[in-house]
Amino acid sequence: MRNLVLQQAIIRAQGQDSILKRAIGRDWKGKLSLVLYIVAIVATLRPSWIAQAIFAAAALIWLIPDRRIEKRLVM
């Protein structure tokens, strides 16, 4: 979540034409992670393995490297 807040702060400071905004695009991985974290927190009211599985799924999403920013900076 901190990353999402930091990204938004940088984009606001640099403007809508910032390199970061163009690089991250719609940022589906970041938004999906945030949703999964919130769902996992709510899921702690159920058996703990459900929340643990959701947290593991959020972590697994990020095993695939996200090279959007690197690609934009090289161009």
C-alpha positions in Angstrom: 0.0 0.0 0.0 2.9 2.3 0.7 4.1 1.8 -2.8 0.7 2.9 -4.2 0.7 6.0 -2.0 4.3 6.9 -3.0 3.6 6.3 -6.7 0.6 8.7 -6.5 2.6 11.3 -4.7 5.4 11.2 -7.3 2.9 11.4 -10.2 1.1 14.4 -8.5 4.5 16.1 -8.1 5.7 15.4 -11.6 2.3 15.9 -13.4 0.2 13.7 -15.5 2.9 13.4 -18.2 5.5 11.9 -15.9 7.6 9.0 -16.9 6.4 7.0 -13.9 2.7 7.4 -14.9 3.5 6.2 -18.4 5.6 3.4 -17.1 3.1 1.9 -14.6 0.1 2.3 -16.9 -3.0 0.8 -15.2 -0.8 -1.0 -12.6 -3.0 -4.1 -12.3 -0.6 -5.9 -10.1 -0.4 -3.1 -7.5 -4.2 -2.7 -7.4 -4.8 -6.4 -7.2 -2.3 -6.8 -4.4 -4.1 -4.0 -2.4 -7.4 -5.7 -2.9 -6.0 -9.1 -1.9 -4.5 -7.6 1.3 -7.8 -6.1 2.3 -9.7 -9.3 1.6 -7.1 -11.3 3.6 -7.5 -9.0 6.6 -11.2 -9.5 6.5 -10.7 -13.2 6.0 -8.9 -13.4 9.4 -12.4 -13.6 10.9 -12.6 -17.1 9.3 -10.1 -19.9 9.7 -6.6 -18.5 9.5 -5.5 -20.7 6.5 -7.8 -18.7 4.2 -6.1 -15.4 5.0 -2.7 -17.1 4.7 -3.6 -18.5 1.3 -4.7 -15.0 0.1 -1.4 -13.4 1.4 0.5 -16.2 -0.3 -1.3 -15.5 -3.6 -0.5 -11.8 -3.3 3.2 -12.6 -2.8 3.2 -15.1 -5.8 1.9 -12.4 -8.1 5.1 -10.5 -7.6 7.4 -13.5 -8.3 7.1 -12.5 -12.0 9.3 -9.4 -12.3 7.7 -6.2 -13.1 10.0 -4.4 -15.6 7.7 -1.6 -16.8 9.8 1.2 -15.3 13.1 -0.3 -16.5 11.7 -0.5 -20.0 10.5 3.1 -20.0 13.8 4.4 -18.7 15.9 2.6 -21.3 13.9 4.1 -24.2 
